Amino acid sequence: MRIVEYEDCIAAEFYPWRGEENRLDLVLPHPDEPDTVIPIGVCWHRTRRGRCKVHALTFHPDVSEKEIAAALALRWHVLPAKDRRRKLPPILFSWELEDGRLRVYATLRGEAVASVAEQEEGRDGLAGVVWEGEDLFAVIRPLGPGICTVAGEDGVFDFDVAADGRFGRSPGEDALVCARSVALVASGGGGVIMRTFLDERVLVPREDDPGQTVLVPVKEIRGFAVQARDLGSEVRLSWKKLSPEELREMHLLGSPGGLPDERDHRFA
């Protein structure tokens, strides 16, 4: 891959292509910054076998290196809209071309986990549940590896988030975990806590023997409050990120153990 600066754009070219190309201009929600969007052009062509293949992404000349990196952290696919059996890595975003015959998918990198149909049914299987703005669980995925806790009126649900953003402990669990998480917050709102395991390690006292120490990874804690509005025909979900101060207060008021040990826990 190479980055090329042209007069009217910056292009990330995955490999050279000099034939006929198609381009779809779209807006990509920033995976790490909920209030930021990235205008992007997806350039693709048809192979001799008729498959669609993405060969470049284009950006506005004023785009930042961080925004280019966010787009390049994803894998890009163009598929016929009727091809719902194709297995892909976890899908973060999708767009439909104007004629409705093709769809563009932005996925995490890594192995394919489930078909398009299975992932879309898992993510959107709750009829009438709509996110106002970005899907919170698409924001959670890039924060792995770690453990995510979803709390709602009907209970609490914990699941692993892999380094590649996959939910659950096996590829087949991803769609089901995502659907269960959405269902939990859709029934009256709730909260989501994500604990990201960092590479940094520190010594802390052992829980079973405070006189001894053990080396543990530092956990970065993020919290999100989810509001659900039942409009009759649909449930609309919105969320906001909690500040470190709000997270501390929440732990003080709601956790039996109070604040976690801040030697190996950081509120972000």
C-alpha positions in Angstrom: 0.0 0.0 0.0 1.2 3.6 -0.6 -0.1 7.0 0.3 -0.2 9.5 -2.6 -0.9 13.2 -2.4 -2.8 14.5 -5.5 -3.9 18.1 -6.1 -7.5 17.3 -5.2 -7.2 14.5 -2.7 -5.0 12.1 -0.7 -5.2 8.5 -1.8 -4.4 5.3 0.0 -3.7 2.9 -2.8 -3.7 -0.8 -1.8 -2.2 -1.9 -5.1 -1.8 -0.3 -8.6 -4.9 -0.2 -10.8 -5.1 1.5 -14.2 -8.4 0.0 -15.5 -12.0 1.2 -15.2 -12.9 2.1 -11.7 -16.0 3.0 -9.7 -16.2 5.3 -6.7 -18.6 5.7 -3.8 -18.4 8.9 -1.7 -19.5 8.3 1.8 -19.1 9.6 5.4 -17.4 7.2 7.8 -18.1 7.7 11.6 -14.8 7.9 13.4 -14.4 4.6 15.4 -12.7 6.4 18.3 -14.4 9.8 18.3 -18.2 9.8 18.3 -18.5 13.5 17.2 -16.2 13.1 14.2 -17.0 11.9 10.7 -14.5 11.3 7.9 -15.5 12.0 4.3 -14.0 9.2 2.2 -14.1 7.8 -1.3 -14.1 4.0 -1.8 -12.6 3.1 -5.2 -13.4 -0.4 -6.6 -13.4 -2.4 -9.8 -14.7 -5.7 -11.1 -12.3 -8.6 -11.5 -12.3 -10.9 -14.5 -14.5 -13.3 -12.5 -17.0 -10.5 -11.8 -16.2 -9.9 -8.2 -15.9 -6.3 -6.8 -12.6 -5.4 -5.3 -11.6 -2.3 -3.4 -8.2 -1.0 -4.6 -8.0 2.5 -3.0 -9.5 5.0 -0.5 -9.5 8.7 -1.2 -9.6 11.6 1.4 -10.0 15.3 1.4 -6.6 17.1 1.2 -7.1 18.5 4.7 -7.6 15.1 6.3 -5.5 14.3 9.4 -3.1 11.4 9.7 -5.2 10.1 12.6 -8.4 10.0 10.4 -6.5 8.2 7.6 -5.2 5.7 10.1 -8.8 5.2 11.4 -10.1 4.3 7.9 -7.1 2.1 7.1 -7.6 0.2 10.4 -10.7 -1.3 8.7 -11.1 -3.7 5.9 -13.3 -2.7 3.0 -15.6 -4.9 0.9 -18.0 -4.3 -1.9 -20.6 -7.1 -2.4 -23.8 -7.6 -4.3 -26.7 -6.8 -2.0 -28.1 -10.3 -2.5 -24.9 -12.0 -1.5 -25.8 -12.4 2.2 -24.0 -15.8 2.6 -20.5 -14.3 2.3 -18.5 -14.6 5.5 -16.8 -11.4 6.7 -15.0 -10.2 9.8 -17.2 -8.3 12.3 -19.0 -5.6 10.4 -18.8 -2.1 11.8 -20.5 0.0 9.1 -22.4 -0.6 5.8 -23.7 1.5 3.0 -26.0 0.8 0.0 -25.2 2.1 -3.4 -27.8 4.2 -5.1 -29.2 1.5 -7.4 -29.5 -0.9 -4.4 -27.6 -3.7 -6.1 -24.3 -3.3 -4.2 -23.3 -2.7 -0.6 -20.1 -1.5 0.9 -19.0 -3.0 4.2 -16.3 -1.7 6.6 -15.2 -4.5 8.9 -12.6 -5.2 11.5 -9.4 -6.8 10.3 -8.9 -10.5 11.1 -10.7 -13.7 10.3 -14.2 -14.0 8.9 -16.6 -14.8 11.8 -20.1 -15.1 10.3 -22.1 -14.4 7.1 -23.5 -11.0 6.3 -27.0 -12.3 7.0 -26.0 -13.7 10.4 -24.3 -10.5 11.4 -27.1 -8.3 10.3 -29.7 -10.4 11.9 -27.7 -10.4 15.1 -27.2 -6.6 15.0 -30.6 -5.6 13.7 -32.8 -8.6 14.6 -34.6 -6.5 17.2 -37.4 -5.0 15.1 -37.7 -1.3 15.6 -34.5 -0.7 17.6 -32.7 2.3 16.1 -29.5 4.0 17.3 -29.7 7.8 17.1 -26.2 8.5 15.8 -23.4 5.9 16.0 -23.9 2.4 17.2 -22.4 2.3 20.7 -21.2 -1.3 20.2 -19.3 -0.3 17.1 -17.4 2.2 19.3 -16.7 -0.6 21.9 -15.1 -3.0 19.4 -11.8 -1.1 18.8 -11.3 -0.8 22.6 -10.3 -4.5 22.9 -8.8 -6.6 24.3 -10.8 -6.4 27.5 -14.1 -7.1 29.2 -17.4 -5.3 28.6 -20.2 -5.1 31.1 -23.7 -4.2 29.9 -26.3 -3.4 32.6 -30.0 -2.9 32.0 -33.4 -3.3 33.8 -33.4 -7.0 33.0 -29.9 -7.8 34.4 -26.2 -7.6 33.8 -24.2 -9.2 31.0 -20.4 -9.6 30.7 -18.5 -10.6 27.6 -15.0 -10.6 26.3 -13.8 -8.2 23.6 -10.9 -9.6 21.6 -7.9 -7.6 20.3 -9.5 -7.7 16.8 -12.8 -6.4 18.1 -14.7 -9.7 18.1 -17.3 -10.1 20.8 -17.4 -13.4 22.8 -14.9 -16.2 23.1 -15.4 -17.8 19.7 -16.2 -16.4 16.2 -19.7 -17.8 16.3 -20.7 -15.9 19.4 -20.2 -12.4 18.0 -23.6 -11.8 16.5 -25.4 -13.3 19.4 -23.5 -11.3 22.0 -24.1 -8.1 20.1 -27.9 -8.9 19.8 -28.1 -9.7 23.5 -26.3 -6.5 24.5 -28.6 -4.3 22.3 -31.7 -6.1 23.7 -30.6 -5.4 27.3 -30.2 -1.7 26.9 -33.3 -1.4 24.6 -35.5 -2.5 27.5 -35.4 0.8 29.5 -31.8 2.0 28.9 -28.8 1.2 31.0 -25.0 1.5 31.1 -22.0 0.0 29.5 -18.5 -0.3 31.1 -15.5 -1.3 29.0 -12.3 -2.4 30.7 -9.4 -2.4 28.3 -6.3 -4.4 29.1 -3.1 -2.3 28.4 0.4 -3.7 27.7 1.6 -1.9 30.9 1.9 -4.0 34.0 2.2 -3.1 37.7 2.7 -4.8 41.0 -0.3 -4.9 43.4 -1.1 -6.8 46.6 -2.6 -10.3 46.1 -6.3 -10.4 47.1 -5.9 -13.7 49.0 -2.6 -12.7 50.6 -2.1 -8.9 50.9 1.5 -9.5 52.1 2.4 -10.8 48.7 2.4 -8.9 45.3 1.4 -10.0 41.9 2.1 -8.5 38.4 -1.1 -7.5 36.7 -2.0 -5.6 33.5 -3.3 -2.0 33.9 -7.0 -1.7 33.0 -8.4 1.4 31.4 -12.0 1.9 32.3 -14.6 3.8 30.1 -18.3 4.2 30.9 -21.3 5.0 28.7 -24.8 5.8 29.7 -27.6 4.6 27.3 -31.0 6.1 27.1 -33.9 4.2 25.4 -37.0 6.1 24.2 -40.0 3.9 23.4 -42.0 5.6 20.6 -44.5 2.9 20.1 -43.5 1.8 16.6 -39.8 1.8 17.5 -37.3 2.1 20.3 -34.6 4.8 19.8 -31.3 4.5 21.6 -28.8 7.3 22.4 -25.7 7.3 24.5 -23.1 9.6 26.0 -19.6 8.8 27.3 -19.2 9.4 31.0 -16.3 11.5 32.2 -13.6 10.1 34.5 -15.2 12.0 37.4 -18.7 10.6 36.7 -17.2 7.1 36.6 -15.5 7.6 40.0 -18.8 8.8 41.5 -20.6 5.8 40.0 -18.2 3.4 41.5 -18.4 5.1 44.9 -22.2 5.0 45.0 -22.9 1.7 43.2 -20.0 -0.7 43.8 -19.9 -2.7 47.1 -16.1 -2.5 47.0 -16.0 1.2 46.3 -13.3 2.5 44.0 -11.0 -0.1 42.3 -7.3 0.0 43.1 -6.1 2.9 41.0 -2.6 1.5 40.8 -3.9 -0.9 38.1 -7.1 0.8 37.1 -7.4 4.1 35.3 -10.6 6.0 34.5 -10.6 7.3 30.9 
